[in-house]
Amino acid sequence: MTADAIEIRDLSKTFGGGKSLFGRARHAVDAVKSVSLTLRHGETLALVGESGSGKSTLARMLVGLETPTSGSLAIGGRDAGSLRREGPKAFGRMIQYVFQDPVASLNPRKTVRDILETPLALLAGHAPSRRRARMQELLDAVRMPADALSRYPHEFSGGQAQRIAIARALAAEARILVLDEPVSALDVSVQAQVLLLLRDLKAHFGLSYLFISHDLAVVEAISDRVAVMYFGEIVETAPPARLFADPRHAYTRRLVASAPRIGGK
Amino acid sequence: MSARAATAPPASPRLTAWRLLANNRLAAAGLCLILLIALLALLVPLLPLPDPDATAPAERLKPVLTEGHLLGTDQLGRDILSRLLWGARISLAVGLTATLIAAVLGSAVGIVAGYAGGRADNLMMRGIDMLMAFPYILLALAIVAALGPGLMNALYAIAVVNIPFFARNVRGVTLGYAHREFVDAARLSGKRPLSIVVTEVLPNVLPVIVITMSTTAGWMILETAGLSFLGLGAQPPQADLGSMLGEGRAQLFTAPHVSIVPGIMIFLIVISLNLLGDGIRDVLDPRLRSGALARPGPVTHVAPGRAAPRNTAKDAALSIEGLETGFRRGRDVLPAVRGVSLNVRPGECLGLIGESGSGKSVTALSVMGLVASPPGLIRNGAIYLKDEDVLTMPETRLIASRGSRVAYVFQDPLTTLHPMMPVGQQVEEAIAAHQLLGAAERREKAVTLLDKVGIPDARERARHYPHQLSGGQRQRVGIAMALANDPEVIVADEPTTALDVTVQARILELLRDLQRERGMALLFITHDFGVVSEICDRVAVMKDGEIVETGETRQVLADPQHAYTKRLIACVPELGTGDRFLERVAGLFRREAQVS
């Protein structure tokens, strides 16, 4: 594997626009403006920015939930356009997505077994006996008890639900994960546990992460490089130590100054 | 949530649904009645009844309770009881079959339109609109006219006419689910659209379909009877409730029982189906089930024999002593707050910190009796506002104190602000609740407040609606509303949790400045020690409904005593720690695992 995990060149996404029925131009929003970014294999790249800066739109384009307006996008060395033509399965085998709100991302009327079954059958293509074994392995990997399989999402706390969502992403056996604010909705100690879990899983399965967050302190703990996004553009990319010691863009400086510090009064 | 699941193993949801239905007496009565009628209708062929179509001119128009004819006979001397039961059988069969057909077709249209969206949605729903544009009876008449009179054709007509009800209801609900994250997740798991619709969306939409079915079934039976009454449904001599009514009409004055008896039967069927339908809706609708029907009272209930400890901090603006708040569940009370005591002085900020489920919000809501009752219940303790016990206040005085003496700032301003009202007007409302001011004066004051909380161009912004403001600005509006009546105490319940870090820093700055300037007491609830260290003078750490540690913020941070406090502090990632943070928490959790 020589190609980078994700390679983005001049990627843009515009919502709305075009002409309405009566020829009037519709209001267009440039959510992502000409973004170029590379995620190397085995790397954790953090994408930081405030709400509305286009982070999630970028992430949704990466996993095929949105179609880019212009620009090129390659995942594991393969062009996203050709992946899209092959259908939803081709995308899912290369790259998976973990949502911000773990409870909303799990169907309330399905048991954990049903939820894990789908990617194991459709993406990994395992036979039923192998699926059962894999489910156990996955639950072990995210440190959930085996009896979780027959339970429903609402019976779990936020941290547990996020572990199940991570297990589902792992079930597809994709090596690239896009994590969209995976710990923002969690309590601090649960957040720390999930971060720890993510780090261990990365080492164990040889994963690459695109980690989206608005919290610099979280990002610093887990990332190798940080890209700062501001109004749809990447304004700065650097290793975290450099970024926090010497922020160059005005928004980055503000981010660094805003981070709460214990005893920082 | 996990704690709740651990204490009470959840019973099967089906069982609780049945029990809920049984608890609703009217619905249970409806269920019994419709079961009885259905049973009779099913058993008609086995019952010792005379032939419903056998005429006997000599026996015509016998009154009710005649020997051999319990409900009398009609104008051709046929036994009314026999015709009634055979007729009910047909009416029920036709009505329910029509409901089923309409439900399947209508739901299919609705779910596909809602999921596909865009052009397909537009096309399908305009077709449905056309169907709805005709009065139902006219449309049914047209269908029957085209196909010819007869029960089957009446059935088709009724089914077609009712498709729009299902299509529109189901489409609305599907729209809500089509863009939910779990649908995206299913797509990413490799599911195709058809499979997503059938296995992901349908199970969530099913309750709505059942509800619509149960509420329209009665209506459809009425429509069947209507068409038969007009002579378009069942053809003579076949008995059907509607046609019996129609035939009896001529004898309405000489022998009213001929038309009244089938009329009562129609009434009983429809009312029992409607009662049952309402009951089913209440059971299946998650919003109603979660207690919206319980109609919480204006003030949290206080247990009659409550112990009210004396106020130990007389100089405090707010002092809580030994507060115990719980939630009724059947005969038990699940405790949420167990014996919490804390106090906030004027000009001081107390941080109340704990994780979700630790009881910190319930503590905060108890202060002004805002915990929903039922099921909330304050069992013990006292809450002193400047040495006056809130729990002994008359209801009107307590309600008047809300906003004027104690004001709240909540976590998500998007859900606490009214979406259809300009923000300036909402601030004016808060002012008007406690101050007698003229309209112009009120408007001025609202603008001043918005300006005070740092909303740029406040006069212009006051005219905007909540969705036009950013999250940070919405929270500023929330703070302006809390400040409107110069309260002694502000309770801020996780006011920055939903905000970005940069915005959070500014909101904290604003709260701190306002509080110092006005000498208010601030009770600040959060789960983040980073935030506590920014704003709070003192901090109380809460775990499982109890305060485990309290003290000066600086001291607690420097030298935490309780293991839980240590853990909360250690889990806050700090800038400049880098990947050492994960090493630190890894060590922490390893030690905890060894201890337990």
Interface residues (C-beta under 8 A of the other chain):
Chain A: E50 S51 G52 V63 G64 L65 G87 P88 K89 F91 G92 R93 Q96 Y97 F99 D101 A104 S105 L106 N107 P108 R109 K110 T118 P119 L122 L123 H154 E155 F156 S157 G158 Q160 A165 R168 A172 D187 V188 S189 V190 Q191 A192 Q193 L195 L196 R199 H214 D215 L216 A217 V218 E220 A221 I222 P240 A241 F244 R254 L255 V256 A257 S258 A259 P260 R261 I262 G263 G264 K265
Chain B: M1 S2 A5 P10 R180 E181 F182 D184 A185 A186 R187 L188 S189 G190 K191 R192 E200 P203 N204 E355 S356 S470 G471 D500 V501 T502 V503 Q504 A505 R506 L508 H527 D528 F529 G530 V531 S533 E534 T553 R554 L557 A558 R567 L568 I569 A570 C571 V572 P573 E574 L575 G576 T577 G578 D579 F581 L582 V585 A586 F589
